[in-house]
Amino acid sequence: MFTQESISEIAAVAAGIGIEPAALLAVAEVESGGKAFAVVDGRKEPLIRFEGHYFDRRLTPEKRSAARSQGLASPLAGAVANPRTQAARWKLLARAAAIDRKAAYESVSWGLGQVMGAHWAWLGYAGVEAMAAEARAGVAGQVRLMARYIDKAGLKPALAGRDWHGFARGYNGPDYRRHGYHAKIAAAYRRHAAVQAGKSADAPPLPAQPKAPIAARPAEAAGNKSALGRFLQRMRGWIAAAAR
């Protein structure tokens, strides 16, 4: 799971853009397995996934031939397997970048939100390098990238309204039900929301509310009791006099 520092950074960015922290934490967790970065050659890097079929269609015929011969490109999705470790994936990316850096970076899903580099222009970045730099800037940069995609794709209302099916369909694709993406997001949200609610107990107490004038104050109660005693004593005198 995320470190407390990562949780705080994700929550801060979420609050700043008007998204419930627990909701954005849920998306980040499902997309990244609760891990904000990997250590690669002694440096912290965002999690990546290389897509060989994206790379294949972004290359010139000559470069495509070289990439296919090296097992880096294929017209079939999933044909180029991603290594298990992030360090090995970054080495795979370096090999692809040696053939065509722009195409390679466009063929990677970046960071907590696993946003494809191919979306850089649609998301308003100056280039895929700028988008990659955002993801590599730290947890906050990764969250900004994810949030930008959510906003641009029109998924913010679904996330804010906890419409997990609607969000899953837009973020994960029409086949989202097969892997229970919506259920995973919902479960992660409930867990993070519960944690956030528990933390609210540490918040400063609310200002005292004005008390309604329901019961008399002690001095008033004592006075009322004394007056009642005098009245009852007079009543007993009247009754005794009438009986003579």
Secondary structure by P-SEA (a helix, b strand, c coil): cccaaaaaaaaaaaaaacccaaaaaaaaaaacccccccccccccccbbbbbaaaaaaaccaaaaaaaaaacccccccccccccccaaaaaaaaaaaaaacaaaaaaaccccccccccccccccccccaaaaaaaaaccaaaaaaaaaaaaaaacaaaaaaacaaaaaaaaaccccccccaaaaaaaaaaaaaaaaaaaaccccccccccccccccccaaaaaaaaaaaaaaaaaaaaaaaaaac
